[in-house]
């Protein structure tokens, strides 16, 4: 006889971005020997690998600049919203999918991943980082202590402990490097090479290659082996025969502008870091100089510079340069440049998502991406003027 497949379950309506209920999730009530969660079957309206639970409610918070907080379950999303974290969304009974990456990239380029700290949780976090970073999004990984989850931690220990976890959470690439160190060397190298092949934004390939080679104790040449056939490999700069710290003949203007300010005002390095300036640096010489500024006191850093870096230091602080009396004005210019770069990158990400989804027949999703693209372009125009 006919019966309700959701009987005895707590129901979670799943909404489209326009607010229409398109499916349901159900959590078992009691100790019955049944699946803990079940979801509506895929249909013309609903494909669970394409949607994120709570995105319709979270989109306003995300639009204000808050990072999207990605969780694994319905209850996690509900709890986070109850405690004021209104940018939380959740996957829908599946592993994180490329379609969900596409959807979230239409609204933000910053994601915080909230996963269990056990083996499966770490594996899921690594895969999510890979998918986000190769798409050009930034992410942080928040892992919960053994035996704790979002609900238990927030309800028993409060938001202060949770905020500490957020503050200390590693950036996505740092988490990936740490995870790779726990793998067999051959497996780690294969993962890194495959990761670089998937990177969609050519300007990110060099930075990721440098971070992975440093973290794994490899030369970039070893890591780039067999990448020649890759479409991204064409964008990797050739450094053979040139010292890593030597500025290239044609320096990226963005690298030079950031590092000029960093050299002129070393005490403002934390403010630059808060803007994510170090993540934008693409040339090895700029990243090396940044690291030396980070690691050494201001009055000692010069003695740790190589001859080329010392010449750059002197040019930035003496000679035909503005006097060192307009720190806030120069910092404002850097901030405007980085804000514009961020908005432009987000616009490119949305455009790529539209191109990828063209012809998929999902009119509602494409309409949302078009709206997000319009908002991003309007913000970019405002920043530039």
Secondary structure, 3 states (H helix, E strand, C coil): CCCCCCCCEEEEEEECCCCCEEEEEEEECCCCCCCCEEECCCCCCCCHHHCCECHHHHHHHHHCCCCEEEECCHHHHHHHHHCCCCCEEECCCCCCCHHHHHHHHCCCCEEEEEEECCHHHHHHHHHHHHHHHHCCCEEEEEEECCCCCHHHHHHHHHHHHHHHHHHHCEEHHHHHHHHHHCCCHHHHHHHHHHHHHHCCCHHHHHHHHHHHHHHHCCCHHHHHCCCCCCCCHHHCCCCCCCCCCCCCCCCCHHHHHHHHHHHHCHHHHHHHHHCCHHHHCCCHHHHHHHHHHHHCCCCCHHHHCCHHHHHHHHHHHCCCCCCCCCHHHHHHHHHHHHHHHHHHHHHHHHHHHHHHHCCCCCHHHHHHHHHHHHHHHHHHHHHHC
